[in-house]
Amino acid sequence: AGRRNTIALHVAAKREVGRLMNLPLWGTRRPLGEATPSEVRDSARHYKAQSSRDARQARFQFSVALAAEEAGAHIIADVMGEAELQTIWENTDA
């Protein structure tokens, strides 16, 4: 049983490494393992920018939900218009 467990761990570890080596660069099908450091750095910059936008969108939506709940609404449009949403967006730190 010990040898089988060792082999299973080795196979699982190789599979995990293969999965990471095959992660695609931003906007391409090129795998990480075949890319240059410069290409990986450029890809990382895109992922970082996207994550910043996603994080702001999440903060904005949490703020909208909280404001609507505090106003006793079940539907956002019942208590907020575009102007209120714009104010919340502007107050959501970028």
Helices and strands as residue ranges (DSSP letters): H 2-21, G 32-34, H 37-70, G 76-78, H 82-91
